[in-house]
Amino acid sequence: MRRGRSGVPVPLLIPASLGVAFLVLPLVGLLVRTPWSELGPQLAAPGVGEALRLSLICATSATLISLVLGVPLAWVLARSAGRGRSVLRALVTVPLVLPPVVGGVALFLVLGRRGLIGHWLFETTGITIPFTTAAVVLAETFVAMPFLVISVEGALRAADARFEDVAATLGADRWTTFRRVTLPLVSPGVAAGAVLCWARALGEFGATITFAGNFPGTTQTMPLAVYLALQRDPEAAIVLSLVLLVVSLATLLLLRDRWLGRAAA
């Protein structure tokens, strides 16, 4: 079988090259069509600034919530030996494959004014969650937290459990062992999961527009602003898309040493 100069068989090299072209050319097209001379004024436009600010705040808030809830959940999945662990893992990872719009509908049915929990919340406190900034944060947390859980669970499974055993023999309880031994061991995995979670939350669209709506200054994040701008101001849509592309590339660079470097090894 003929091989290319890189040692890859030619029958594999050709479709691989086409695959790279298919994935890269749209990004090249975005860069080529970017109005570089108008980049500054477009980024300084009020709507763009509001969408960027809201996106950063909501994505960061969603990541913090995911850390508080997701790290303990990952520990349960990695360390517990219960029979229902596989079922729990499947339920936790459902948002990864669930269409985001469906996730938004599910959140609405639970937290809406007539939802399972939202009905009680509205009657007792008068608080409504849908179509608010809090709804954006919850929608982003729902779709992004599984990325953190999977990353931390993998780090926990790869960590040497003997350090935890030594801490237990020295008299440390489970909580102290988790804080002083386990968490430092898996901190790279937690950091990687947090970055992935943040990037996914920043790019969330379907659940947000379904559960939170598209109100400038309140729920209109950058992906929603791109969708709206594409219909009335394509140049602004290109600029917003470029910002999201830069954030995505920065995320990959942050994860390069942890994942790509390990794969190369």
Secondary structure, DSSP 4 states (H G I P E B T S, - for coil): --B-TTS-BHHHHHHHHHHHHHHHHHHHHHHHH--GGGHHHHHHSHHHHHHHHHHHHHHHHHHHHHHHHHHHHHHHHHH---TTHHHHHHHHHHHHHS-HHHHHHHHHHHHSTTSTTHHHHHHHH----TTSHHHHHHHHHHHHHHHHHHHHHHHHHHS-THHHHHHHHTT--HHHHIIIIIHHHTHHHHHHHHHHHHHHHHT--HHHHHHT---TTTT--HHHHHHHHHHH-HHHHHHHHHHHHHHHHHHHHHHIIIIIHHHH-
